[in-house]
Amino acid sequence: MGDYICTKCHHIGKPKRKKRGSTKAEFFCWLLFPFGLPYTFWRMLSKYNTCRYCDDQFLISVNSPSGKKLTKLMLDNESIQQPANLPIISEPLPNTQEKEPGKTGRKPQDPNAW
């Protein structure tokens, strides 16, 4: 398995394999023996690759034409934006959304109401 690039966070590296379904559901299916065996086989056979950092399923092989294009574009952008004395960090940035000041999403409290 080669290196992949994530289309969401642009992490380059080996993907993480995940199973479909739920471990709890598998346990309860094994309590009813005939249903546990096919469910376990289905989980074992339906693994998929995800990004190690953001768990996104859309990965592109670095060796593919679109992967090479995305890698080149990402490296060009990092060399322009990154100062020379700081190391390049390949971890994704946290998803922060700026809120307008004063809007917290809660109803204002009435000081006279108990």
C-alpha positions as CSV (number, residue, x, y, z in Angstrom):
1,M,0.0,0.0,0.0
2,G,1.5,3.3,-1.1
3,D,1.2,6.8,0.1
4,Y,-2.1,8.7,-0.4
5,I,-3.1,12.3,-0.2
6,C,-6.2,13.4,1.5
7,T,-8.5,15.8,-0.5
8,K,-9.8,17.5,2.7
9,C,-6.8,18.1,4.9
10,H,-4.0,17.4,2.3
11,H,-2.2,15.0,4.6
12,I,0.3,12.8,2.7
13,G,0.9,9.3,4.2
14,K,-0.4,5.8,4.6
15,P,-4.2,5.5,5.1
16,K,-5.9,3.9,8.1
17,R,-8.2,0.9,7.4
18,K,-11.6,1.0,9.0
19,K,-14.4,-1.6,9.2
20,R,-18.0,-0.8,8.4
21,G,-20.7,-1.4,11.0
22,S,-20.5,-1.4,14.7
23,T,-18.7,-3.6,17.3
24,K,-21.7,-3.4,19.6
25,A,-24.0,-4.6,16.9
26,E,-21.6,-7.4,16.1
27,F,-21.7,-8.5,19.8
28,F,-25.5,-8.5,19.9
29,C,-25.6,-10.4,16.6
30,W,-23.4,-13.1,18.1
31,L,-25.8,-13.5,21.0
32,L,-28.2,-14.7,18.3
33,F,-25.7,-17.1,16.8
34,P,-27.0,-17.5,13.2
35,F,-26.8,-13.7,12.6
36,G,-23.4,-13.1,14.1
37,L,-21.4,-15.1,11.5
38,P,-22.6,-13.3,8.3
39,Y,-22.3,-9.9,10.0
40,T,-18.7,-10.6,11.1
41,F,-17.8,-11.7,7.6
42,W,-19.4,-8.6,6.1
43,R,-17.4,-6.3,8.5
44,M,-14.2,-8.1,7.6
45,L,-14.7,-7.9,3.9
46,S,-15.9,-4.3,3.7
47,K,-12.9,-2.4,5.1
48,Y,-12.1,1.0,3.5
49,N,-9.2,3.5,3.6
50,T,-9.5,6.7,5.6
51,C,-7.2,9.6,6.4
52,R,-5.3,9.2,9.6
53,Y,-6.0,12.8,10.7
54,C,-9.5,13.8,9.6
55,D,-11.1,10.3,8.9
56,D,-12.2,11.5,5.4
57,Q,-12.7,8.7,2.8
58,F,-11.7,10.6,-0.3
59,L,-8.0,9.7,-0.7
60,I,-6.0,10.0,-3.9
61,S,-2.8,7.9,-4.7
62,V,0.2,10.2,-4.8
63,N,1.4,8.4,-7.9
64,S,-1.8,9.1,-9.9
65,P,-1.9,12.1,-12.2
66,S,-4.4,14.0,-10.0
67,G,-2.4,13.1,-6.9
68,K,0.8,14.5,-8.5
69,K,-1.0,17.6,-9.5
70,L,-2.5,18.1,-6.0
71,T,0.9,17.4,-4.3
72,K,2.7,19.9,-6.5
73,L,0.0,22.5,-5.9
74,M,0.1,22.0,-2.2
75,L,3.9,22.1,-2.0
76,D,4.1,25.3,-4.1
77,N,1.5,27.0,-1.9
78,E,3.4,26.0,1.3
79,S,6.7,27.3,0.0
80,I,5.2,30.6,-0.8
81,Q,3.3,31.0,2.5
82,Q,5.7,29.4,4.9
83,P,8.6,31.6,6.3
84,A,12.1,30.2,5.8
85,N,12.9,29.9,9.5
86,L,9.8,27.8,10.5
87,P,9.4,24.1,9.7
88,I,6.6,22.9,7.4
89,I,3.9,21.1,9.4
90,S,1.9,18.5,7.6
91,E,-0.9,18.2,10.2
92,P,-4.3,19.6,9.4
93,L,-5.5,22.9,11.0
94,P,-8.3,22.7,13.5
95,N,-11.7,23.5,12.1
96,T,-12.5,26.9,13.7
97,Q,-15.4,29.0,12.6
98,E,-15.4,32.6,13.5
99,K,-18.6,33.8,15.2
100,E,-19.8,37.3,15.3
101,P,-19.2,39.1,18.6
102,G,-22.2,38.9,20.9
103,K,-23.8,35.9,19.2
104,T,-23.4,32.8,21.4
105,G,-26.4,30.9,20.2
106,R,-28.2,31.1,23.5
107,K,-31.2,33.1,24.5
108,P,-30.5,36.1,26.6
109,Q,-31.4,35.6,30.3
110,D,-34.0,37.8,31.9
111,P,-32.5,39.1,35.2
112,N,-36.0,39.4,36.8
113,A,-37.0,35.8,36.0
114,W,-36.3,33.1,38.5
